[in-house]
Amino acid sequence: MTNASIHGVLPVAILPYNSDLSLDTSALRLQIEHILHTGCDGVVIGQISEVSRLTTTERFRVAELIAEQTGDKGVAIMSTGGESIAQAIEYSRQAEQAGCDALLVMHPSMWALDDEQMYVYFANVIESVSVPVLVHHAKSLAKRPMSIDVQARLLKTFGAQKVQFKPESAPTAPKVSLLRDATGGEARIFEGDGGMMLVDTYKRGLAGVIPATEIAEITVALWRALQTGDEKLARAIGYPLSYLMCHMMASIDCYLQLSKHLLKRRRLMSNTLIRPPVDFTMDPETLCEVEKVYDQLLEFVTQ
């Protein structure tokens, strides 16, 4: 655990498995070290980490592992949302006890919650812990979009340090502005679309960006270009990154297949296994195009 503020580039780790589909904790530690070595500001376990496919015991172990491996080198953020308030509170308290610096809490995905139900869910979880909570609105999993009013109400109740935001509701960039304006510029907002809209959303007011491991170096380079006001460089990175994300973000399992493929090519993962059932089959032509764009981007930012 560190006392550092939550900001900057915070990649989501992609969970690696052994051949028997048990967690490969050695490979996960290697991945965390890679993330921190690239200049990122911390590590996140999120929905793209297959957290919903983990057992309760595994979730607790992963929370302990990221807190331990990250140490004082960055912030450790654990996904602790659940389908019930009780689940989310249990996951959240355990992650806090394990030493995680903050929590990424997604809404339930099985029901279409109205504004009051959404507020009550998040308020109960936030009250149960002392560490900051990033309110995660997952556009692909929400039965009903989370309103700006609910998010603003949470911030007003708990404060801008305790409650922060990872909104993914389309259209992303205008929604960032709406949340910013509804909170008088107080909301700490993290872009959560793989950097797809980062060139636009950055200037609207962001505290950070939450990509995934395979684009860690790319996102760091883009973030730094934006920080220094180098718009030409930012667009040279941001535009092909957006094209790459258009291919990768068709579904969670599409992203996982492509991300794990790219990580395996870089020897950061020994295989591309995903815990079944898996709802996506990758075609070779898409894979070829993704490889080309990714390789060119990585070469550009590391040259």
C-alpha positions in Angstrom: 0.0 0.0 0.0 1.2 3.5 -0.8 -0.1 6.9 0.2 0.3 8.2 -3.4 -2.7 9.8 -5.0 -4.7 8.0 -7.7 -3.8 9.5 -11.0 -2.1 8.9 -14.3 -1.8 5.7 -16.3 -3.3 2.7 -14.4 -3.4 -0.5 -16.6 -5.7 -3.4 -15.9 -3.7 -6.6 -15.6 -4.8 -9.5 -17.8 -4.9 -12.7 -15.7 -2.7 -15.5 -16.9 -3.5 -19.2 -16.4 -1.6 -22.4 -16.2 -2.5 -25.2 -18.6 -5.0 -26.6 -16.1 -6.7 -23.1 -16.0 -5.4 -22.4 -12.5 -4.1 -18.9 -11.9 -0.5 -18.5 -12.9 0.6 -16.2 -10.1 4.3 -16.1 -11.2 3.2 -14.7 -14.6 0.9 -12.2 -12.9 3.8 -10.9 -10.8 5.9 -10.6 -14.0 3.1 -8.6 -15.6 2.8 -6.3 -12.7 6.5 -5.6 -12.8 6.3 -4.9 -16.5 3.5 -2.4 -15.9 5.4 -0.6 -13.2 8.6 -0.6 -15.3 7.0 1.1 -18.2 6.3 4.2 -16.1 2.7 3.5 -15.1 1.3 4.8 -11.9 -0.3 1.6 -10.6 -2.0 -1.6 -11.4 -5.7 -2.4 -11.6 -7.7 -5.7 -11.5 -10.9 -5.0 -13.5 -13.6 -6.7 -15.5 -11.2 -7.4 -18.4 -9.1 -9.3 -15.8 -11.8 -12.0 -15.9 -12.6 -11.2 -12.3 -16.2 -12.5 -12.8 -14.7 -15.9 -13.6 -12.7 -16.2 -10.4 -13.8 -18.0 -7.3 -14.2 -16.1 -4.1 -10.9 -17.6 -2.8 -9.1 -16.5 -6.0 -10.4 -13.0 -5.8 -9.1 -12.6 -2.3 -5.7 -14.1 -3.4 -5.4 -11.7 -6.4 -6.2 -8.7 -4.1 -3.4 -9.8 -1.8 -1.0 -10.4 -4.6 -1.4 -7.1 -6.4 -1.1 -5.2 -3.1 2.0 -7.1 -2.2 3.7 -6.9 -5.7 2.9 -3.3 -6.2 4.0 -2.2 -2.8 5.1 1.4 -2.6 5.9 1.5 -6.4 2.4 2.5 -7.4 -1.3 2.2 -6.4 -3.0 -1.2 -6.3 -6.7 -1.1 -7.3 -9.0 -4.1 -7.0 -12.3 -4.7 -8.7 -14.8 -5.5 -5.9 -18.3 -5.0 -7.4 -20.9 -7.7 -7.0 -24.5 -8.6 -7.9 -25.6 -7.8 -4.4 -24.6 -5.2 -1.8 -23.5 -7.9 0.5 -21.2 -9.4 -2.1 -19.7 -6.0 -3.0 -19.1 -5.1 0.7 -17.4 -8.5 1.4 -15.1 -8.2 -1.6 -14.3 -4.5 -0.8 -13.5 -5.0 2.8 -11.2 -7.9 2.0 -9.4 -6.0 -0.6 -8.9 -3.1 1.8 -7.6 -5.5 4.4 -5.2 -7.0 1.9 -3.6 -3.6 1.4 -5.2 -2.3 -1.8 -5.1 1.4 -2.1 -8.5 1.8 -3.8 -11.4 -0.1 -5.2 -13.0 -0.3 -8.6 -16.6 -1.0 -7.9 -19.0 -1.9 -10.8 -22.7 -1.9 -10.5 -24.7 -5.1 -10.6 -25.1 -6.4 -14.2 -28.1 -8.7 -13.9 -30.8 -6.0 -13.3 -31.8 -2.6 -14.6 -31.4 -0.5 -11.5 -33.2 2.8 -11.3 -31.3 5.9 -9.9 -32.3 5.3 -6.3 -31.3 1.6 -6.4 -28.0 2.6 -8.0 -27.3 5.2 -5.4 -28.1 2.9 -2.5 -25.8 0.2 -3.9 -22.8 2.4 -4.3 -23.4 4.4 -1.0 -23.5 1.2 1.0 -20.2 -0.1 -0.5 -18.5 3.3 -0.1 -19.6 3.6 3.6 -18.2 0.1 4.3 -14.5 1.0 3.6 -12.1 3.8 4.2 -10.1 3.7 0.9 -11.2 5.6 -2.2 -13.8 4.0 -4.5 -13.8 4.4 -8.3 -17.4 4.1 -9.4 -17.3 1.9 -12.5 -20.0 2.3 -15.1 -19.4 -0.6 -17.6 -21.4 0.3 -20.7 -21.4 -3.3 -22.1 -22.7 -4.7 -18.8 -25.2 -2.1 -17.6 -28.8 -2.9 -18.1 -29.6 0.8 -17.8 -27.1 3.7 -18.1 -25.9 5.2 -14.8 -27.1 8.8 -14.7 -25.0 11.8 -14.2 -27.3 12.8 -11.3 -26.4 9.6 -9.4 -22.7 10.2 -9.8 -22.9 13.8 -8.8 -25.0 12.9 -5.7 -22.4 10.3 -4.7 -19.6 12.9 -4.9 -21.6 15.5 -3.0 -22.3 12.9 -0.2 -18.8 11.4 0.1 -16.4 13.9 -1.4 -14.1 14.0 -4.4 -11.3 12.0 -2.8 -13.4 9.2 -1.5 -15.5 8.8 -4.7 -13.9 8.9 -8.1 -15.2 7.8 -11.5 -14.5 5.5 -14.4 -17.4 6.3 -16.7 -17.8 4.4 -20.0 -21.3 5.5 -21.0 -21.4 6.5 -24.7 -20.8 9.1 -26.0 -17.7 9.0 -23.8 -16.3 12.5 -24.3 -19.5 14.5 -23.9 -20.4 12.4 -20.8 -17.1 13.4 -19.3 -18.0 17.0 -19.7 -21.4 16.5 -18.2 -20.0 14.8 -15.1 -17.3 17.5 -14.8 -19.9 20.3 -15.0 -22.4 18.6 -12.7 -19.8 18.4 -10.0 -18.4 21.9 -10.5 -15.1 20.4 -11.8 -14.5 18.4 -8.7 -15.0 14.9 -10.1 -11.8 12.9 -10.6 -12.5 11.0 -13.8 -10.6 8.2 -15.4 -11.0 7.3 -19.1 -11.9 3.7 -19.4 -12.1 2.9 -23.1 -8.6 1.8 -23.7 -7.5 5.3 -24.6 -9.8 5.3 -27.6 -11.1 8.9 -26.8 -8.1 10.1 -24.7 -7.1 12.9 -27.1 -10.5 14.4 -26.7 -11.3 13.5 -23.1 -8.0 14.6 -21.6 -8.7 18.3 -22.4 -12.1 18.0 -20.8 -10.5 17.2 -17.4 -9.1 13.8 -16.5 -7.3 12.5 -13.4 -6.0 9.5 -15.4 -6.6 6.7 -17.8 -7.2 2.9 -17.3 -6.1 0.9 -20.3 -4.8 -2.7 -20.2 -1.4 -4.2 -20.0 -0.7 -4.8 -23.7 -0.9 -1.0 -24.4 0.8 0.2 -21.3 3.8 1.8 -23.0 1.6 3.2 -25.8 -0.7 4.9 -23.2 2.1 6.2 -21.2 3.6 7.9 -24.3 0.2 9.3 -25.2 -0.5 10.6 -21.7 2.9 12.3 -21.5 2.4 13.9 -24.9 -0.9 15.3 -23.7 0.6 16.5 -20.4 3.3 18.4 -22.3 0.9 19.9 -24.8 2.4 18.1 -27.8 -0.8 17.8 -29.7 0.9 16.6 -32.9 2.5 13.7 -31.1 -0.6 12.9 -29.1 -2.7 12.6 -32.3 0.0 10.5 -34.0 -0.3 8.0 -31.2 -4.0 8.5 -30.3 -5.5 8.0 -33.8 -4.0 4.5 -34.5 -4.7 3.6 -30.9 -8.4 4.3 -31.5 -8.3 2.2 -34.6 -6.7 -0.6 -32.7 -9.4 -0.4 -29.9 -12.1 -0.5 -32.6 -10.9 -4.0 -33.4 -10.3 -5.1 -29.9 -13.4 -3.9 -28.0 -16.1 -5.9 -29.9 -16.7 -7.8 -26.6 -14.9 -8.7 -23.4 -13.8 -12.1 -24.8 -12.7 -10.5 -28.1 -10.5 -8.1 -26.1 -9.1 -11.0 -24.0 -8.2 -13.1 -27.0 -6.4 -10.3 -28.7 -4.7 -8.9 -25.5 -3.5 -12.4 -24.5 -2.2 -13.0 -28.0 -0.2 -9.8 -28.0 1.1 -10.4 -24.5 2.2 -14.0 -25.5 4.1 -12.6 -28.5 6.0 -10.4 -26.0 6.7 -13.3 -23.6 4.6 -11.7 -20.9 2.2 -14.7 -21.0 2.9 -18.3 -21.8 -0.5 -19.0 -23.4 -3.7 -17.4 -24.5 -6.1 -19.5 -22.3 -9.4 -17.9 -21.2 -11.7 -19.7 -18.7 -14.7 -21.1 -20.5 -17.4 -20.5 -21.6 -15.9 -18.1 -24.2 -18.3 -16.2 -26.5 -15.9 -15.2 -29.2 -13.9 -16.8 -32.0 -11.1 -14.8 -33.6 -10.7 -14.8 -37.3 -7.1 -14.8 -38.8 -7.6 -11.6 -40.9 -8.6 -9.5 -37.9 -5.7 -11.0 -36.0 -3.3 -10.1 -38.7 -4.5 -6.5 -38.9 -4.3 -6.1 -35.1 -0.7 -7.3 -35.1 0.3 -4.8 -37.8 -1.3 -1.8 -36.1 0.0 -2.9 -32.7 3.6 -3.5 -33.8 3.7 -0.1 -35.6 2.4 1.7 -32.6 4.8 0.0 -30.2 7.7 0.7 -32.5 6.7 4.3 -32.8 6.5 5.0 -29.0 9.7 3.0 -28.1 12.0 4.2 -30.9 
